[in-house]
Every structure is written in C-alpha cells, then in structure tokens.
C-alpha cells in the first residue's frame, strides 16, 4: 500500500469515527435537552426513579447482550476482510438468535426482582410509596430489554462492515422517537388526563421500547437495500463457511470477556445507585436532600458530561474494525497509528469541552436546570467535568484492549478499577461529602486508563510521548481560552442569574470566543494538522461528501 493510500485509510478511520461520534452526539444532544421539559413535567422529586431504573437497565442490558455487539463487529470485520461471506451470514444468524433469547430471559428477571431491588436502592428510610413507584418503573422498562438487544444485532452487523453512518443514523432515529414519545405521552398523562406526575416517569421508560422499535424499523428497511450484495457474494463463494459450533465458540470467546468488561464499566454508576442513599443518609444527610443530590449527580450532570462521552462511543465503535484488520494482517505500523490518532483526536476535542464545563459550571447548570439547586448543581458539575474526560477515554482503552486480544488483562484492570471505586467510595463521602462519590469514580477511571495504556505500550511497543506533549499543549491552549473568559468578566460581561435566555446568549458569546482562541492557538502549535493529516476545510468536505454518498 502506498503512503498516500495509507494516509487515506487513516483519514477514513478518523472521519468515519467522527461521523459516528457526530451521530451519537445528535442522539445525546436530543437526550440532553429533553431533560429540561421532562424535569418540569415529572418534577425533580421523581427523577430519582427514572435515573435508578436506567442504571440497572444498562447493567442488565450488557449482561443479556453478553458483550456480543462488539464481538459481532470484530468477527464480521475479520471474515469480511477474508471475503468469507458465508461465514459472515452465519455469524449474523447465530448472533440474532442469541441476543433475542438472552433479552427475553433478562426482561423476565428484571421484572421479577423489581421489588427487592427497589427496596435496596432506596435505603432503609424509603417509604412504601417510593418503593412501589420504583418497582413499577423497573417492570415497564424491562420490556426494552427484549427489543434493544435485537436492535444491537443489526447495528453490530453493519458496524463490522465499517458502515458507521448507519450506526449513527439509527442512534439519532432511536433517540428522536424515544424523546418524542417520552414528552408526548408524559404531557398527555399529566396535563390532559390529570394523572399523578409519576406517570410521566412511567411513560418515559415505556418510550425506550418505542424508540428501539422505531430504530428496528429503520434497520429492516436499510437491510432490504444493503444485504443483497452480501448474499450474492456468499452464493458465489466457492469455499465452505466455518462450522456453526466454531462460530458460536468464537462469539462467546469474544462476548464473555466483553460482558465482564461492560459490567465493570458500569460499576461506577451501579455503586453510586446502590449505595449513595444508604451511605449519605447513614452519615446524617436528609433523605429528601439525598434524593435530590443523587438525581443531580446521576442524571443532570451525567447528561452534560455525556457530551464529550460521545467521542468514546464513536471511537470505540470506529476503531474496532480497523484495528482488527491491522492486527489480522500484522501491520504494526498502521496499528500504532490508529491507537495514537484515536487518543489524539479524542483528547483534542474532549479536553476543551470538559474544561469549559469546569470553569463555566455555574452558568451551564443554571441555563439547563434553573436556579433552584444552583449551588449544589455547580459543585457537582465541576467534579463531574473531570470525570467526563476520564469516562470518555476509558471505554476506548477497554475497546482497544479487547480488540488486541488482551481480554484477561482488560478484565483484571477493570476489576482493579472496580476495587478502587469500592474502597474509596465510603471514606471519600465521609470526609469530603457527597462529591466523594464522583471523586471515587475519577480515581477508578484514571486507574483503568493508566493500566490499559501501559499494557498496550509494553505489548505492542506503542509510544505515547508525542500524545503526551500534545495533551500538555492542549491544556495550555485551554488556559488561554480561560484567559478570554477572564477578560470578559473584567469588562463587566458576567452571567445573568435572573434570565436563562440572557444567560444562554452570554454563554454562546463565551463559547464562540473560547472556541476561536482554542482553535487558533492549537493551530499555531500545529496540533490539528498533526492529528488529522488534513486541513479543517478538507475534513469538513470529506464528512459532507461521505454523508451525500451514503
């Protein structure tokens, strides 16, 4: 392969991953902004039921999918790279059956354990009414545990063919349908039918199934237009496919480690959900105030930190097929470049976003959620912004470890991170207050990132010196960006806390000025040119061109 061809492949990887991230960003943006009207409908007192339900749902979803989505994408990419399309279709058939069956079983389990799980999560001071409301929310959400794994079977199949645009489009469609149903049915229940506001929570979790069904309909239509060439290639293939038993073993060999990785990856939220209320109320915090703080940390701040986390989702999905092919061909130079460029790109975008959430936490929280709990929200968001950067990088490191066949090590490192979370959770809350739950998560993620990157360096001789230098330069550019914020304040352009509309316009001015300063200073240091191997205008043309061709 010529140097120019390799450059195009690397650009394809970066642009493809950014395209995937852009689609997930739109999905997350929809999810971010619906929280404001949704909270107004449901009230903040009820949001703890919504948040806790989704924490357990995410863990159970990972269990019932048995880590198969990434495993399917990796195996599809491998056999498609070998032009073995009969095996590709066999993988699709087996994975769809496994995901559907596992989803049905897990949905039943979630419904059956809803009452004891609700009692445990809310702590000993919970009222009978709160336990009932939580358990009903769990049962309704259990329906989605059947539909979403089936959706995963389609997404991972086309992800294996590096079709990241369809992956991103389905995310947006699913989220749009979910939010439309969530707000529409919630408003109907509360304002038209005059039901209790808890019904908006019930409608919200039901909307998850509606969103999944809508995305499934999209993929059924998409599949009809794109599966034909694959089936024709399989019919023309002379060689026999792999045996079903061997494929099943390979799926499980990939999937079970991914399952354990996914469980540990959700451990931070699981520990916070399960033990925040018992620990904080046991240390003297008022039960109702603890519910509010838990909702602020686990829902409102999490929605904001999900903005940089889309990079982790997009690049975790995007890097799998490229790294799989490079490893299969033993092309270590390309493998090293994919790893470094993935980290560089995520840091280049993620660092300034998280930095802005840190230094502008108060106006951001005020604009999104109002001033009722502004002091609590500001403090929680400042800590969560640091966690946001860590949780953006962590899934990428885990995905790289799994793709590089370092599964045992990845599981062990995640277990170490889980141990750090468990060991530090109580003492940090006891001695630093409720923000200790966030600090313990930061320590957990930082531990995992360090161990994973160190192992990849030792195993594959990957050097991070250039990435480290660029990261320091990015932080310096963020300090320059904060300088323009300070100048604004000195000139009297502070933030209004009497009008959210005015504050939004002020934040837009801050953001635009900060973005200009960051892009200008990083360009002077040749950072974007070194990462993207192209100018910004060329990158935009490629992304737009990719969208028109799809």
N, C-alpha and C positions, 0 to 999 in steps of 0.2 A: 504494500500500500504506500503511495507517495505521501510526502509530508502535507501536501495540500489536501489530499483525501482524508488524512488523519485529522487535520485541522477542522474539516467539515464535519467529521464524525463527532469530535469533541463539542463543536458548536451545536450539533444536533442534540447531543446529550443535555447541554446546558439549556438550550432553547426549549427542548421537549420538557425538561423538568420544570422550567419556569412557566411553561404553558400549563402544565399540570397544576403547579402551585397557584397560577392565576385563577384557574377554575375552582380550586379549593378555596382560594381567597374570596371569590364571589360568594361561594357557599357559606363561608364563615362570616362574611360581611352581612349577609342576609340574617344569619343566626345571631350576629351581634346586635343589629338594630331592632330586631323584633323584641328583644328583652325589655326595651323601654315601654312600649304599649302593653306588652304582656304583663309586666310587673304592675302596671296601672290597673289592669283588669283583675289579676289574681291577688294583688296586694303582697307586700314584702313578707308578711307573716306566713303566707302559704308557700313561698318559694322553696323553703327547705324540703318540702315533699317532692317537688319537681327535681331538684338537684340530686337528692339522695337516690331517687329512683334511677336516674341516668348513670350514677356512679356504679351501682350494682349491675345495671343493664350492660354497661360497657364491658365489665369483667366477664359476665356470663356470655356475652356475645363473642368475646375472644375464646372462651372455653368451647362453646358449641361449634365455632368455626375451626377449632383445633389448629389454629395457625395456618390453615390451608391457603388463604388468599395469596400470601407471599410465596408459599411453596408452589402453588399452581403457576404463578407468573414465572418463577425461576425455571420450573421443569418445562413449561411451554416454550420459554425462550431457548432453552438448551436444545430441545428436539426440533424446533422450527429452524434453529441455526444449522441443524444437520439435515434439513429437508425431509424429516421423518414425520409427514403429516398424518399418517395413520395413527401413530402413537399420540400425536397432538390431540386428535379427536377422541382417542381412548381416555386420555387424561381428563378431557372436558366431561365425558360421560361419567366417569367414576367420581370426580370431584363434585359434580352437581348432586349426585345421589348422596354422597357423604354429608355434604353441607345441609341438604334438606332434612335428612334423618336426624342429624345432630341438633338442628334448630328446633325441630318438633319436641324432642326429648327435653331440651333445656327450657323451652317455653313452659312445659308442664311442671318442671322442677321449680322454676321461679314463682309460678302461681301457688304451688303447694307450700312453699316456705315463707310466703309473704308476711304472715302474722308474726312469727318469732323473729324474723329478720327486721321487721319494723320496730318491734319492742327493743331489740338490741341496739339499733342505730340511734334511737331517740333517747336512750338512757333511762335510769330508774325514776326520774322525775316526770316522765312523759305522761300525758293524760290519755284516758281511754279513747277520746275523740281523735286525738292526734295519731294514735296507733291505728285506728280504723281507717283514717284518711290515707295514711301511708301505705297500708296493705292493699287498699283498693287501687291506688296508683300503681303499685307493683303488678297487680293482676292484669290491669289494662295494658301496661307496657310489655307484658310477657308475649302478647300477640306478635310484636315486632321481631321477637327472637326467631320466629319461623320465616318471615318474609325477607329480612335483611341478609341472612346467610345465603339465600338463593340469589339475591342481587349480587353478592360477592362473587358467586361462581361466574357470572358474566363479566364483571369488572376485571377479575384477575386473568381471565382468558385473553381478553384484548390487551391487557397490560403486558402480558407475555409477548405479544406481537409489537410492543412499543407504541401502541395506539393510545397515547396518553391524552389526546384531545377528547376521545370518547369517555375516558375515565373521568376527566374534569367536567365535561358536559353533564354526565349523569349525576355528579355531585351537586351541580347547580340546580338541575331539574328536581332532584330529590328534596333539596333544601327549600326550594321555592314552593313546591307543593306542600311540604310539611308546614312551613310558616303560614302559608295562606289558609290551610285547614286549621292550624292552631289558633290564629287570631279570629278567623271567621266563626268557627264553632264555639270558641270561648266567648266571643262577644254575643253570639246568639243565646247561649246558655245564661249568661249573667244579665245582659241588658234587655233582651227580648222576652226570655222565659222567666226572668227574675229568680233564677236559682242561686243557691249559695255560691260564693266566689271559688270555693274549692272545685266546682265543676269546670272552671277554666283550666285547672291543673289536669283533671281527667281528660278533657278534650285535647290538651296539649300532648299528653303521652299517646293518646289514640292517633294523633296526627303523624306520629313516627311511622306507623304502619301504612298510612295513606301515602306518605312520601315515598316509602320503599316500593309500594305497588306502582306508583307513577313512574319511578325510575326503571322498574322492571318492564313496564310497557314500552318505554323508550328503547331499552336494550333488545326487546323482542323485535321491534321494528328495525333497529340497527342491524341486528343479527341476520335478518332476512336479506339485507342488501350486501353483507360482507362475508358471510360464511360460505357462499357458493364457490369462490376461487380456492378456498382451503379444501373443501370437499372434492373438487375436481382434481386438485394436486394429489390428494390421498388416493383417489381412484386410479390415477396414472402411475402411482408409485409401485415399483416392482418388488421392493423388499418388504418383508413381513413386519408388522408392528411389534413392539415389546409385549410381553405377556402381561395380562391384567394383574396377576398376583405380584409381579415385579414392580409394576407401576404403583400398585397400592402400597407396597413396602416403601417405595421411594417417596410417595406423598406423605406417608406417616413419618418417615425418617426426617423429611423436611418439616412437616407440620407440627409434630410433637414438641421439638425444640422451640419453634415459633410460638406455640401455645404457652410454654413456660415463660418465654421472653415477654409475651404480651401480658401475662398475669403479673409478673414483676414490674413491667412497665406501667401498669395501672395501680401499683401498690401504694403510691403516694396518695392518690385520691381515695383509695379504699381505706387506708389507715385514717385519713382525715375524716371521712364519712362515718366510719365505725366508732372512732374513739374521741373525736373532738368534743361532742356533747358530754359524755360521761366524765372526761378529764377536766374540762373547763368548769363544769358545774360542781364537780367534786372539789375543785380548788377555790370555789366560792363565787364564781360568775353566775349572775342571774340567768335562769333557764330561758326566758324570752329574749334577753340580750344575746345569749349564746346562739340562739336560733338565727337571729339577725346577722351576727358576725359570720356564722357558718355559711349563710347564703351569700354574703358579700364576697367571702374568700372563694368559695367553691363554684359560684355561678357568675356573679357580676365581674369580679376580677379575672376569672378564668375565661370569660367571653372576650375580654380585652386582650389578654395575653395569647389568645388563640390567633390573633393577627399574625405575629411572627411565626407561630407554630405551623402555619400552612406551608412554610418552607420545608419544615421537617417532613410533613406529609407528602408534599410534592416530590422532594428529592429522595425520600425513602422509596417511593414508588418508581421514580425515574431511574434511579441508579441500579436497580436490581437486574434488568435485562442486559444493560451494557456491561456491568461487572461480571455477570455470568458468562457472557460470550468471551470477554477478555481472559477470564480465568480458564475457560474451557480450551482456548487457543494458546494458553500460557504466554500471553503477550503482557509481560510485566510492566513495560514502559507505559502502555495505554492504561493499565490498571492503576499505576501510581498517579497518572494524570487525572483519571476520573475521581480518585479519592481526594486529591488536593483541591481540584477545581470545585468539587462538591462542597467541601468545607469552606473554601474561599468565598464562593457565591453566597452561601447561607450566612456567613459572618458579615459580608459586605452589606446585605440587606437587613439582617436581623439586628445587628448591633445598634444602628441609629434608631430603629423603631423602638427597641426596648429602652434605649437611653432617653428618648422623648417621653415615654411613659413614666420613667423615673423622675425626671426633672419637671414634668408638667402633669404630675399625677392629680393634683387638686382640680385644675380646670377640666381635665379629661373626665374625671369621675363626676364632677358637677354637671357637665353637659349631658353625659349619658344617663345619669340616675338621679339628678336633682340634689338638693342640699339637706335633705332630712337627716342622713347619716354621713355627712360630708367628711367630718374629721376621721371617723372610722374608715371610710372608703379610701381617703387619701393615704393613710398609713398602710392599709392592706395592699393597695395598688403599687406603692413604692417597693415593697418587698416582693410582690408578685411579678413586677417587671424584671427583676433579676432572675427569678425562677423561670420566666418566659423564655429568656435566652437559653438557659440550660435545657429546658424541655423541648426547645427547637432542635438542639444538636443531638440530644440523647437518642431519639428514635433513628436518626441517620447512622449513628455509630453502631447501634444494635443491628440495623438492617445490613450494614457493611459486614459486620462480624458473621452474621448468618449466611450471607451470600458467599463469603470467603471460606465457608465450611469450618468456622471456628465456633461451632454451636455450643459445645461443652463449656468453653471459656466464657462465651457470652452469657450463658445461663448462670455460671458461677459469679461473674461480675455483677449481674443484676441482683443475684442473691446477696452479694456483699452490700450493694446499694440499699436493698430492702432492709438488711440488718442495721445499716447506718440510720435509716429512717426510723425504725422501731426503737433503737437505743436512744436516739436523741430527741424523740417526739415529746415524751413526758418532761424530762428536765428542762428543755428549752421553753416549753409552755410555762412551767413552774417558775422559772427565773427570769424570763423575758416577756411573758404574757402571751396572748393568743397568737401573735405573729410568729411565735416559736414553731407553730405548725408549718408555716411557709419556710422558715429558715431550715428546718429539718429536711424539707423536700429539696432545697437548694443543695445541701450537703450530699444528699442521696444522689442527685443527678450529676453533680460535679465528680463524685467518686466513680460513677459508671463511665463518664466520658473519659476521664484520665486513664482508667484501666483498659478500656477498649482501644483507645488510640495508641497506648503503649504497646499493646499486644500486636496490633496491626503493623506498627513500626518494626518490632522485633521479628515478626514472622515474614514480612514481605519487603523489608528494607525501605519503608516509606519514610521520607524525610519531611518534617513539618516546620523546618527553620524559616522558610520563605512565608509560610502561612502565619507563623507567629509574628514575624516582622510586620506583615500586612495588617494583622489584627491590632497591633500596637499603634500603627499609623491611623487605622480607622477610629480607634478610641481618641487619639489626638484630634482628629477631624471632628469628632462629636463634641469635644471640649470647645473647639472653635465655634461649632453650631450653638453651644450653650452661651457662648460669648455674645452672639447676636440677640439671644433671648434676654441677656442681662442688659444690653443696650436699650432694648425696647422698654424694659422696666424703668431704667434710669430716665428715659424720655417721657415717662408717665403713661405708657401703654400697658397697663396691667390688665387683669382679667376681672370682668364684672361677675358678681355673685348674686345679682338681682334679676338678670335676664339670661336665660340659657341661649337664646338666639344671638344676643350680643356676644356672649362668651364663645359661641361657636364661630362667629365671624373673626373674633380676635385670635382664636386658636388656629383658624385657617391661615391667617396672616403669619403667625408664628411658624406654622408648619411649612408654608411656602418659602419663607426666608431661610429657615433652617435647612430645608432640602437643597436650596440653591448653594448655601455655604458648604454643605457636606459634599455635594457632587463636584463643586468647583475645587475644593481643597483636595479631595481624593484624586481628581483628575490631574492636578498639579503633581501629585505623587505617583502618577501612572498606575494607580491601583486597578481601576476598571479595565484599562487596556490590557493589563497583565492577566486578569481573571477571565475576561470574556473573549479575548483574542479578536475583538472587533470593536468598532465604534458603537456608541449608543444608537445612532441613526440606523446603522446596518442591522443591529439586533432587533430594533422595532420593526424594520421592514421584513426580517425573517419571520418574526412571530406573526405579523399580519398576513404574510404570504402563506404561512402554514395554515392559518385559520381559513383563508379563502380556498385553499386546495382541498381541505377536508370535506 
